[in-house]
Amino acid sequence: MKKIIIPIIALFALKSNAQETYQPNWESLAKYDETAEWFKDAKFGIYAHWGVLSVPAYANDWFPRNMFIEGTPEYKHMVSLYGDPSKFGYHDFVPMFHAEYFNANDWADLFQKAGAKFAGVVAEHHDGWSNWDSKINPWNSMDMGPHRDLVGELAKAIHGRGMKLVTSFHKDRNLQINKDNPDKWLDDISYFPYNPKFPTSSTDPKLAQMYGNIPPDQFYANWYGELKELIDNYSPDLIYFDSKMTKIPEKTKQEFVAYYFNHSVKEKKQVIITHKEGELPKSVSIEDFEKGRQNAITKDFWLTDETVSVGSWSYTNDLGLKTANDIVDLLADIVSKNGALMLNVSPMANGIIPKNQQDILLEIGQWLNVNGEAIYGTRTFDVFGEGPTKQEKGGMFLDKISYTAQDVRYTRKGNTIYAIVLGWPGEDASITFGALANKGKVKNVSILGSAEKTAYTYDNLGLHIKTPSKKVDDKAFVVKVELK
């Protein structure tokens, strides 16, 4: 009998083609690898909250909702500048969204210089505005406002630079579900509050579609149809969902996931879907922790979405900002626990990302240029870290934690261990990495970004080093430990 030898690559091809079609049920969809290798290697991405909600530039990204709630600062702001919201509604901001200085190539260049491996934009926020050329949603950036396909331009620029594309989709919360219950007009589960005084209650077919005042079946069909448009036209590598997916029927969610997975098979690529708080099964999606993270190493890979700003995801005239140091520490902590970070920026309505936000991104990129090997393509070590600063709980919306030069986070790549020290302890300072005790024979120790030879000793108490005589960085620095 003739022996047949099938190369490993051919075996992989047979495996890939064996499941050409995923059926819209969780059992079939669970066969897809929900955690793509590129995503586990990428670790860091950037996206932007941008659209009509950027026009008011006041309070935060919940302005479109709160402007319709009498007595709020947003309502008072509206009345003082534009008149009563019964006369000037949120939809009246659409012609003011010009995006006249938006340059997709400039954005993509900035994101790449910042060290992002995946990048994109909020395709549709809770406000029902589509940043792409939609044939389903009349409230879109081609037919109104800028009269440009914003997602399309950005998709071309991002994919053209070898980065993966993110389109985030927040439409779920837009559906009004309490319009027939006057006592629950302000229920948080619906973004726009139904109120007979305001256009949020309009039965005009076009206005009703923006404000979510439409029959649920129509909303579900639009939800699925708009996602198909994004997939067919832009082939995103990651689709991020915000909360309240519980408003979407299980069957509709299954149909979407099957469509996306089957499209990825045709495109010969791996894609990622994210969810929050169990709104999709983990067998088909990655869990996201908004403004939070895990407090231990986890078996499942996960995502944190955080914003460069303080207080708002979208641009406001008084937007506060985090520091590059804060974000670098956060990135190191997340990666050490088997997660990735997607950082939000807040462009102005005209399409310009303010210089102070750009400076932070470029500073992160400079740090990653030196220390990126401790982040990209790494996996977790035996422990995520050591030091005095503790994170008591995991989850979303955690309070800020400030780390010190005594706090260390670990990552690993093969026989190399990276100790990321979250601050500068001083020149010629002694540091002991207790977690590295009894981890094998040390071949070499170096500090990334320093030309000085690193002095070290190794015993059953750990690895002991001296920092260089010249400061490496005001932010975190990395000790590279190569084992035999």
N, C-alpha and C positions, 0 to 999 in steps of 0.2 A: 504494500500500500504506500502511495506517495505521501510523504509528510508535507503538510501545508503550514507555512509560517506566516502569521499575520502580524505586521509591525504594530507597535504600540499606538502610533498615530491613527492607523486604520481602525484599531479596536475602539479608540475614542470616537472616531467618526461613526462607527456602527452604533455605539451607545447613544450618541447625540441624535442620530436619525431614527432610532428605534421609537422615540416618542415625539412624533412630528406634530401631533395635535393634542392640546390639553383641553379637557372637557370642563364646562362650567360647574364643577363641584369640588369641594375642598379636598376630597380624597385624590382625585386626579391632579389637581393643582399642587398638592403637597410633594409631588414627584419632581417638581422644579427646584433647582438649587437657589433658595431665596437669598443666600449670602454670596454674592459674586466675589471671586478672588480679587478682581481689580478694586473692589470697594474695600476689602480688608487690607489691601496694600496702600490705598490712596490716603486714608486717614483724615485729610483736610480738604474742605470745599468752601465755596463762597456763593451766596445768592443774595437777591435784593428784593425788599418790599418796595414796590414802585407801581404807580398807576394813578388813577383819579384821586385815590386817597392821599396822594402826596400834595395835591393842590392847596387844600386849606392850610397845611403846614402849622397846625395848632394842636396842642394837647398830645394826642397819640393816634395809633392806628384804629382806635375805636371811635374816632371823631364822627364817621359817617352814621354810626348808631346814635351816639349821645347827642348829636345836634337836634334830634327829634324828641328828646326827653326834656320837657319843660323844667326849668330851674337849674339845670346843669351848667357848668362853665362853658361847655361847647354850645349849648342853646343860646346863652347870653352873648357869646362871641358872634354867633350867626346873626342874631337880631341886630347887634351893633354895627356889623360890617355889611350885611347883605339883606337884612330885613327878615321878617318872620319866615320860618321854614315852610309855612303853608304857601308862601308866594315864591320863595327861592329854595328849591329842594336840593338834595344831593346830586341829582341828575343834571342840575344846572352848572355843576362844576366841570362836566365833561368837555364843553367847548374851551375850557381854560387849561386843559391838559394838552399842551402842545408838543412836549418832548423835543423842542427845536434844536437842542444841542446834544441830543443822544447820539453817540457813536459807538456802535457795537464793538468795533475793533479796539477802541480805546478801553472799553470795559474789559474785554477779554485779555488785552495786554496787561492791564492792572491786576486782574485776578491771577494771571500766570506769574507775574512778578511777585505776587504775594505768596506764592507757593501752593496755590489751590490745584488739586488734581481733578476736581469736578466743580462745576459752576453753572449758574443760571439765574432765573428770576421767578417771582410769583406770577404764574400765568393767569390765575384768577383768584382774587381775594374774596372775603365774605361779601363784599359790596356788589358782586355780580358783574364786574367789569372784566372783559377778556382782553389780555394784552397781545392778541394774535388775530389773524384774519379769519374770524369765525363765520361760518354760514348758518349757524344755529342761533347764536346769541347776537342780537342786533347791537348790543352795547359792546362794541369791539373797536380795537385801535386802528383798524383799516377803514372802517366805515365812518368813524367819528374821531374826535380829538386829534391825534397826530396824523391820522390817515397813513399809517405805516404798520407793517407787520413786525412788531417789536420782538416777539419771541422768535420769529423766523430770522431776523437779522442777527440776533444774539446766538441762535443755534448754529448758524453758519460760521460765525466768528469763533465760537468755543470749540466746536468739532474740528474746525480748520486748524486749531492749535494743538490738537491731540488730547484735549481735555474731555471729560465726560460731561454730558448735559443734564442739568436739573430743571425740571418744571414743577413748581409746587402748586397745589390745587386746593383751595380753601372754600369751595363753593357750598359744601355740605350745610354750613350754618345759615346760608342765605334763605333757605325755605322757611316761610312763616307757618307755624303750626298752631298758634294760639289766637288767631284773628277772631275766632268765634267765641272767645272767652275773655270778656273785658277785664276780669280780675287778673289776667296773666299776660297783658300786653307787653309787659317789660320782662317777661321770662327770658333769662340769659341764653336759652337754647336757640333762639331766633335772633339773627343779627339786627335786622331792621324791625323796630317795634310797630306793630299795627296800631294806627290811631286815625280815626275818621277826620281829624283836623288836617292831616298831613298827606303828602303824596305817597307815603308808604301804604296807604289804604286804596290807592287808585286802582280802578278796574280797567283803565286803558291798557290794552294788551301789551304795549311796548313798555310802559312804565311799570306795570305789574311784574314783568319779567325781571327788571333790574332789582326791584324791591322784594322779590320772592313771594309775592302775593298771587300765586298761581296754584292750580290743583296739583297735589303731590305727584300723580302719574305723569303729568307734563314735566314737572321738575325732574323726576327720575330719568325720563327719556332724554332731557337736555343734559343732565349730568353725565350720563353715559356717552351721549353723542359728542359732547365737547371733548371728553377724554380721548375718544377715537380720533377726533381731529388732531389733537396734539400728537398722538402716537403716529398717525399716518403721515402727517406733514413734517414733523420735526424729529421723530425717532429719539425721544429722550432716553437717557440711560438710567435715570432715577426719577421717579414720581413720588413726591412728598405730599402727604395728606395731613391737614390740620385736624383738630378734634371735631366731634359731633358726626362722625361717619355712622353712628347709630341711627341717624335719620334716614339712611339709605337702605332699602330692602336687601336682604342677604342675597337674593337671586341676582339683583342688579350688580352688586359687588363681585359676585362670582363671574358674571359675564364680562365685566371689565378686566378682571385678573386674567381670565382665559384669553381674552383678546390681546392683552399686552404680552403675555408669555408666548403666545403663538406668533405674534409679530416679531418677537425677539429671535425665535427659532429661524424664521425666514431671513432675518437680518444677520444671523450668525453672531449674536452678541448676548451677553448676560445683562439683565436689567434688575433694578432694585425697586421695591415698593416699601414705603415706610407707613407705620401706623402709630397711634397713641393709645395707651390705656386699653389694649386688647380689642380694638375696634376692627381688626383683621386678625386672622390666625397667624401665629408665629411661623407656621409651616410655609407661608407664602410671602411673608413680609418681615421687615426689621422694625423693632420697637424704637421709637424716638422719645427722648426725654427733653421736653422744651425747658430751656433755662435750668437744666438739672443734669443728673448723671447717676451712675451706679456708685456705690461706696465700697465695692469689692470686685475682684476679678470674676467675670461671669463666663459661662460656657457659650451662651449666645452672644453674637456680635450685635452691637447696638449703635445708635446715633444720638448725639446731642445737637439741637439747634439753639444757637445763642446769637445775640446781636452785639455789634460793635458799640451800639448806643446804650444809653441809660434812659429808661422810661417810655420809649416808643420804638416800634419796629420800623415805622415809616418816618420820613423826614418831617421835622418841625423846626421852627425858627430858633428855638432855644434848646436844641438837642444836646444832651450831655453825652460824653463818650467814655468808654473804658480806656485803659492803657494797653499798649502792645504787650507789656510785661504781664498784665492780668490774663490776656488771651493766650500767651505762650504757656504760662503755668497751667491754665485750664486745658489746653491741648495735651500737654504732657500727662496730666492726671487722667484724662479720658483715655488716651492711647494705652496707658499702663494697665487699664482695667478692661481692655478688649472693646473699645469703642472708637468712634470717629466723630469729628467736629464739623458741623456746617455753620459757618459764620455769616450772619446777615449784615448787609450794608444798607444805608438809607439814602438813595439819590434824591435830589430835588426834582420837582415836576418837570423842569426843563431838560432833564436827562444828565445833568452834571452830578457826579459824586464829589461832594465837597472835599477840599484839599486836606482838612484835618482828618477826615476818614481815610483818604488816600495815604496820608503819611503813616497812619497806624498800620494799614495793610502792607505798605512797603517795608516798614520796620519788622513786621512778622516775617516777610519774605527774606529779608537780610539774615534774620536768625536761622531760618530754615536752609538758606544757602550754605551756612556753616554746619548746622546741626541736623539737617534733614535725614541723614542716615539713621539717626536714633528714632525717627518717626516713621518715615515711609517704609513699607514692606516689612515692618517688624511684627513680632507677636509678643504675647505676654511672657513674663518671667515667672519664677516660682511664687513671688510676692509682688504686689503692685508697687510697694514703696515702704519707706520708713521715715520717722521724724515725729515731731511733737504735735503737728497740726492735724486734727481729726475731722473727718466728715461723718457725722453720727448716723445719717440716714441717706438712702438713695431715693430717687424719684424726680418729679418735675418741680420747677419753681423753687429752687433752693436759695438760701441766703448766700451772699458772697463770702467766700473763704479766702483769706489772705495768707499766702504761704511764706516760708522763711528760708534762709540759707541752710537750715538744719533739716529741711524736708527734701526727700529724694524720691524720684519715680524711676522704675526700671522697665526697660524693654529688651527684647532679645532678637537676634538674627543669626541662626546657626550657632556657631561656637563663640559668638561675640555678644557680650552683655553691655548694655548702655545704662549708665547711672546718670540720670538727669537731675542735677542739683538746682533747686528752685530759688536761687539767689546767690550772690557773690559773698563768700565768707571772709574775704580779705586775701591779700597777697601772702604767700608762704604760710598759709594756714593748714593745719592738719585736719584731715577728714577720715573717719572710719566708716566703711560700708559693711555693717554687720550682716546684712542679708547675703553677702558674698562669701561668708565663711564656709569652708568645706565644699566648694563648688568645682573643684578640680584644679589642676595646675595652671597657673597664670603664665602666658607666653609674653604678653606685652600690655602695657597700660599707657594710654595717651589721653590728652585733653583736646577735643576738637576746637580748632581755631587758635591753638597755641603752638608755636614752633619750639617751645622749650621741652626738654626731655622730662618726663614725669617720674619723680622719685616715688617708689612704693615699696611696701613690705606686705607679706601675706602670712597669716597664721589662723589658728582656729577661732579667733575673735572677729576675723573679717579681713578686708583689704584696707590697708592704710596708705594714704597718699598725702603729698604736699601740693598745694595749689601753686601755680606759676608765680614768678616774682612780678609779673605784669598782669593787670586785670584783663580777663578774657571778655567779659560782658557784664553789663549792669543787670541783665536778666538772667535767666537760667543758663547754665553751661553743662556740657556733657563730658563725662569720663567714659572712655571706650576701653573695655576690658576684653582682651582676646585670650581665650583659653586654648590650651593644647588639645 
